[in-house]
Amino acid sequence: MSENNFDRGSALSIFGSDRKEDFMALAIALVIAFAVYFAY
C-alpha cells in the first residue's frame, strides 16, 4: 500500500465522516481489548 495512491477509506467507509469512523474504530478496539482481558 503506497502513501501516494491511498484513498481514505472511500470503498469501505461506513460513516460519512472519517473522524467519526476513526472514533468508532477506536471504541470497537477498546471493547474487544476489554472483552479479551476479562475473558482470560
N, C-alpha and C positions, 0 to 999 in steps of 0.2 A: 504493500500500500504506500503510494508516494504522497508526500505532502502537497505536491503541486496540483494533482487532479483528485484530491479527496473532497467529495461532495458531502456537505454537512447533513448526513442522515436523511436526505430527501426521500429515498426509496423506502426506508424502514421507519420513518418518523410516525409516531402515534399522535403526538400533540403538535399544535401549530407553532408553539414557542420552543426553541431549543433550550432556553433556560429552564422552563418547566419540565422538559424532558430530562434534563440533567438532574434536577432535584428529585424527580420520580425514580430515576435510576439509582441515585444515592440512597433514597429511602428503602427501595427494594433490597439493595445490597445490605443495608443495616438490618433489615428484618431477617434476611437469610443468615446473616452472621449471628444474630441473637438466637435464632432457631437452632443452628448448629451448636452454638455454645451451650444452650440449655438442654439440648437433646443428648449430648455426650458428656 
